[in-house]
Amino acid sequence: MSGNSTLSVISTADEDGPVKLTWLSICFALVVIALAMALSLRLQLKLESSLLISALRAILQLSLLGYILVPIFQLNSVYLVLLYCSFMICVSASEAVSKQKYHYKGMAAHTLFTVASSSSLVIVYGLYVVLRTDPMWDAHYVIPILGMLLGNSLTSVSVAYSCFLEEVAERHDNIEFLLSRGATRWEAVRHIVQRAVKLGTTPLINQMSVAGLVSIPGMMTGQILGGTSPLQAARYQMVVLFMLGGCASLSAYMILVLASNKLVDAQLCLRVDLLHKKTKYAGVFSMLFTWLSTGVSRSLSQLRTRLEAVSPGLEVEQESLLSEAVGPLRA
């Protein structure tokens, strides 16, 4: 009896729904992270702080996400859905840019356009033609599916971008040779684009090839835990996987077309000089933290400057008060 009461504190089960987790169950789940940290400490991998910080960030970010999605799902307003989707797209594009070794001017705009257009085209088609949601902007469908699309687009864009830019920056002799021999822009970069798109879409191809055999995908798992029929959950997962494949391929191809048009100009000259190694850029959240810390340090320096400007007057006033206090004693 006492054992059952203890387990009820950790999690509670509904008759017609999934098991409801408490914060104590989250703490028990952290034991697995603690084991990973112990293994890192034993092997001297120096990953303990990264694992701990990542786990704490996951708790904070997912908790905030849960509290943010509650009013969005309840109101189901098209404006709130579009606002949150725009935020997701901006964060995804920012993270894709931050993972690159080489940058060029206009890279952020290219990435934002690619991520927004590819994910928007695929999700509109999926919601309007395949799922036929009513209304089409139903937050229960739009936000989870868009999140999965952006996550896979982030991976494909990052991998394809990295392969293409590093090839152009470090091994550009072949491209220049083809251009000098009269090749068009596409003919000069086609072999790099093909290899980059293959690398960008390979993870998703592997995921689709083992779906249902080696692993149960996340969306299907969530629906089964939520009480949906396994057959219906499998059909939903098929639709989502096909949408992910199309979005990943489209986004990888679009970003490479934009990058190649930027780095090979209209005169068919390879502009390697436009590429530069990134300085210090770690995504939108790091940018926000840097901006806040810079503002605070600037305010403190301005306050210090004002105090230094006023300090001579304060010193004169302090000397006069000291002389007035000591004068009678000297007399």
Sequence and secondary structure as in RCSB ss.txt:
>XXXX:A:sequence
MSGNSTLSVISTADEDGPVKLTWLSICFALVVIALAMALSLRLQLKLESSLLISALRAILQLSLLGYILVPIFQL
NSVYLVLLYCSFMICVSASEAVSKQKYHYKGMAAHTLFTVASSSSLVIVYGLYVVLRTDPMWDAHYVIPILGMLL
GNSLTSVSVAYSCFLEEVAERHDNIEFLLSRGATRWEAVRHIVQRAVKLGTTPLINQMSVAGLVSIPGMMTGQIL
GGTSPLQAARYQMVVLFMLGGCASLSAYMILVLASNKLVDAQLCLRVDLLHKKTKYAGVFSMLFTWLSTGVSRSL
SQLRTRLEAVSPGLEVEQESLLSEAVGPLRA
>XXXX:A:secstr
 HHHHHHHHHEEE TTS EEE HHHHHHHHHHHHHHHHHHHHHT   HHHHHHHHHHHHHHHHHHHHHHHHHHHH
  HHHHHHHHHHHHHHHHHHHHHT SEE TTHHHHHHHHHHHHHHHHHHHIIIIII  SSTT HHHHHHHHHHHH
HHHHHHHHHHHHHHHHHHHHS HHHHHHHHTT  HHHHHHHHHHHHHHHHHHHHHHHHHHBTTTB  HHHHHHHH
TT  HHHHHHHHHHHHHHHHHHHHHHHHHHHHHHHHHHB TT  B GGG EE  S   HHHHHHHHHHHHHHHHH
HHHHHHHHHHHHHHHHHHHHHHHHHHHHHH 
